[in-house]
Amino acid sequence: MLVAACGGASASPPAWRAGHPDPTGITFDEDAPGICALSVQYGDLAPAAVEYQGATYVQRSRAPAPATPPGQLLGRSAGWAVTRTGSDLAIDTGADLFTYRIESSC
């Protein structure tokens, strides 16, 4: 009990985490790095950042999902599709499309 009173308890992960394991070669991050964390608005609905091929991509926007996920399919996690369009990544959840920009551009 004393540990929790002193701040030893950690925050629980966002609800999306339990149902969406990391696809092969892709890591979903619950937090964005450094100052990039300021641009993340929907971390409770989708990853704050995505790691792919040694780079970190930070959540930038949310829009209604298109009929077909844009760009090249990189992986799937449950009902989500992770795609790449140009230098950006996106996660299509079926209801929403979250876009991600490389960390150096956040």
N, C-alpha and C positions, 0 to 999 in steps of 0.2 A: 504494500500500500504506500509506503514511504517513497518508493521509486516513482510511482505515478504522480504523487504530490510534488515531486521535485522536477517534473518535466521529462521523465524517462520514457513515457509512452509516446509512440510515434503516431503520426496521422495515418489513417487507413488509406489504401490505394483507391483511386477513382473507380466507379462502378464498371466502366468499360473493361478494365484490366482483367477481371476474372474470366470473361468470355472471349478474350482475344489474345491468344498466345502470339509470340513473335513469329512471323513467317521465316522460312529459311533465308539467311543472309540479311535479314532486316531486324532491327531492334526498335521497339516502341519505348520511348522514354516518358515517364510521368512528369518530368520537369525539363524545362529548357535551360541551357547553360547561360550563366552570367546575365548580362544586360538584356539578352534576347528574351528572357522570361517575361519582360514587360509587354511584349507584343502578343503573348498567348492569352486569348480570351475564352477559349472553349476546352480547357484542359480536363474538365469533368466529363466531356463528351467524346473526346478523341485524344490521342497522344499529344503532348506539348511539343515533342520533338521526335524525329525518326532518324536513326542511324542507318546509312546504306553506303556500302563500298568505301568505308573509312571517313565519310563526311557526315555531318550533322545537319539536318534540315529542320527548321523551326516553323511551327504552325503560324500561318499568316491570315487566313480567312476561312469563312464558312458560307456556303451557298446551297441552294437546293440541288440535290443530286441530278445529273443528267440521265437520260434514258440509258445511255451506255457510258461506262467509265472512260474518261479521256486518256489518250496516250498508250504507252506500252505497259502491259501488265507485268509487274515485278513479283507479286506474291499475293496470297490470300490468307485471311485470318477470320475464321468463322464466316460471316456474311460480308466482310469488308474486302475491298479490292484496293491494293496499293499499286499506283501507276506512276509513270514518269512521262512528263511532257516537257521537252527541251531540258532546261536545267532545274526544273521544279519537280516536286513529288506531290501526289495527292492521295487521299484516302477517301474512297467512295463507300459510305456506310449503307447505301441503299436509300436513305432519306436525305442525307447531307453529303456535300463534297467539301472536305477540308483540304486546303492547299498548304504546301510547305516550301519554304525558300531556304537555300543554303545559309548556314549560320553567319558567314561573313557579310551577308546582305540583310541581316535582320535589323 
